[in-house]
């Protein structure tokens, strides 16, 4: 399990650098037009900086997949969010940024939450078994909410709604990805025959598009976009781990309560640390 959460932290570093590089590449760069998705995709792939960010994200996805073979989804996702702590020293180094009180509190809460997971945690690895009905309900509800937010975002030009929708789809995709890790143990044929493979592919593409759209349209509101996207992803994926995959909270009632509170701290700390991510993205204090 320790190896699994360590991989989660490593994937977090890659994901966050990937997001920031792609966000920066879209500032005055390629267009993301909902009415011309193929043309938009072509423009993205012709942008070298955006491609480098995408490559880092792809490597992060591979490492994230490996992590799910060693630790439960909820813990991997918590430590994935925990990588945001590293954005504080990174902003100090890149942008000569003096951490704000909000960011220091966020880093402290995140570190404290992760330390709590070191105690009273079951040592068994994940089984990746899941409640089919529960996963269907989660994905279905997420898709409906995402569609509603997307309509609001596009019609009213509310980039906050688009960022939130992107995060929800990312969280749902992470949940299905965890299910596919277990299904893959039965072989490639089982993976290809599973409807979750194709549903996950569609939601991942949707999350990808909405995230790029939010990055492109939200260049003046990077803190809001990053905060909403990160919070929605973490809450959806961690919730799926606990409710759909029956991830163990703790070895007894006391530690279960402690870990439940720690998951809440992870989500809140991620929100507080959004501002320092924006500082790195802008490249200035």
N, C-alpha and C positions, 0 to 999 in steps of 0.2 A: 504493500500500500504506500509506503514511503517513496518508493521509486515512482509510483504512479502519480502522486501529487507533485513530485519533483518535475516530472515531465509536464504536468499541468502548468507549473510556473514557467518553464522554458517556453512552452507554446504561447503563454500569455505575453512574454517579451516580444516574440515574433509577431503575434497578432497586433499588438499595440503599435509597434514600429510600422507595421504594414498599413494600419489605418491612417496613421499620421502622415506617412509618405504619400499615400494615395490622396488624402485630403489636400495636402499641399500641392500635388500635381494637378488637381482639378481646379485650383484657384487661378482663374484666368486661362485655364487649359481646355481640354476636350469638353464638348457639350454632352449633356445627358438628356435626350429628348424622348419622352414617352411615346410620341407618335412615330418615331423612327428608331426603334431599338437596335436594328442591325447596323445602321449608320453610326449610331452612338457607340456601339461595341467596337466597330472598326476604328473610330477615333481614339478610343481608350487604348487599344492594342498598338496604336502608332505613337503612343506617348511613352518614351523610355522610362521616365521616373515612375509612372503609374505601373508599368510592367514589373519594375523592381519591387515595388510594394506588393504586387500580386504574387510574385515568386516567394517572398517572405511569408505571406499569408498561406500559401500552399504548403510550404515546409511546416508551418505551424499546425496546419490541419493534420498532416501525417503524424506529427508528434502527439497531437491531441488524441488521435485514434489509438496510438500505442498506450497512452495514459489510461484510456477507458478499459484496457485489458488488465490493468493492475489495481485500479481503485474505482469506487462507485462514482456515478455521474455527479451527484451533489457535491462530493468532496473535490473532484477534479475541477468542477465549475467554480467552487469557492476559491481554490488556489489559482485558477485561471484569472479570476478577478484580483487575487492577491498580488499579482504581478504589477498592478498599478502603483504599488509602493515605490517601485523603481523609477517611476516618472518624476518623482520629486528631486532626487540627485541628478537625474538626466537633465531636467530643466535648469538646475543650478549650473551644470557644466556647459550646456549648449547655449543658454540664453542669459546667463548671469542673473538668473531669477531668484529673488529672495522669497522663500516659501511664505505664504500667507498663513494666518492663524487657522483658517478653514482647512488648508491643505495639510498642515501639521497635525491637526485633529484627525483628519481623514486617514493619514498614514498611520497614526497611532492606533486608531480603532481597527484598521485593517490588520495591522501586525498583531494586536491583541486577540482578534477573532481567530486568526490562523494558529496562534499559540494554543488557544483553547482546544482546537481539534487534535492536538497532540496528546490530550489526556482523555481517557474514557472512550476511546474509539476502538471498535472491533477490528481485529487484525486480518480477518478474512478478506480475500479479494472479491471483486464483483462477480455476480452470476449473469448479469445482463438480461435476466428474466424480467418480463414485464406483463402488466395487465393490458390485454389487447383493447378491451372496452375503454379503459382509462386513457390509454394513449390516443385512441380515436376521438374521445371526448376532448382531450387537451388540444389535439391538432385541429379538430373541427372548430372549436371555440376560438382558437388563436387565428385561424383563417378568416372567420367572420369578423372578428374585431379588427384584424389587419385591413380587410377590405373597406370597412367603415372609416378607419383612420386615413387610409390612402385617398379615398374620395374627398374627405375633408381637406387633406393636405394639398391635393392637386387643385381643387376648386377654389379654396380660400387662400392658397399659397402659404400654408402653415407648415414650415419646414419641421417644426417640433412634432407634428403628427406623423410626418414621413419618417423621422428618426425613431419615434416610438414604434411605428409599424415594422421598421427594419429590425429593431431589437426583438420584437415578439416573434418574427419569423426565424431569426437566428436561434432563439431559444428553443422553438419547436423543432427546428432542424437538428439541433444538438441532441434533443431527446430521441428523435428517430434514429440519429446516427448511433447513439448508444444501443438502441435495439438492434440495429444492423450489425454491430460488432458481435453480439451474441448469435445472431442468425448466421453470420459468416463462418462460425465454427462448424456448421453443417455442410460447408462447401459452397463453391461458386454458384452451382445450379440453384441451391436453396436461396441464395442472395438475389439472383436474377428473377426468380419466381415470386419473391415476396413483393406485395404491393407497396410496402413501406419504402423499398428502394426507390421506386419511381415517384412516390409522393415526396420523399425527402429531396430528390433531385429537383422537383418543381419548386418546392418551398425555398431551397437553397438559392436557386436562380432568382426567385422573387426577392429574397433577402439581399442578394448581391446587387440587384438593380436599385432597390429602394435605398440601400446604403450609399451607393454612388450618387444617386439623386439628392439625398440629404446632404452629402458632402459638397456637392456642386452648388446647390441652392443655399446652403447654410454657412457660406464662408464668413458671413458677418455675425453668425451665432454659433461658433464652434463648440462653446462650452455646453450650450443647451442640447445640441445635436448629440454630442458624445455622451453626455450625462444620461439622456433619455434612452439612447440606444443601449448603453452598457447596463443600466438598471433593468430595462425590460428583458434583456438577454439573460442576465443573472437570475432574476426572479422566476422567469419561465423555466429555465433549465434546472435550477435547484429545486423548484416546486415539483417538476416532473420526476426528478430523482427520488424525492421523498414520497410522492403520492402514487406514481405510476410504477416505478421500479422497486419500491419498498426498500430504499437504502436505509441501513441501520443508523439511527440518530446517535445512540450511545450504548454503553454496556449496561446501564441501568436507568431508572427514571430520572435521577439527578443529572447525569451526564446528557441524557436526551434533552432535558430542558436547557442545559447550558449550550449545547450545540445548536439547538433551534434559535436561541438568542444570538449565537455567533453568526449564523446564516443571515439574520437580519442586519447585524453589524456590517457584514461584508457588502450587502446591497447598499446600505447607507453610506459607507466609506467610499464606495465606488462613485457615488453621486458627488460627494465632497471633493474627490480628486479629479473631477472632470476639468476643472479650471486649469490645473497644471498641465494636463494633456493639451489644452488649447494653447498654452504658452509655448510648448515645444513645437506645435504645428505652425505657429506664427513665426517662430524663430527669433522672438524678441521678448524682453521683459514687459 
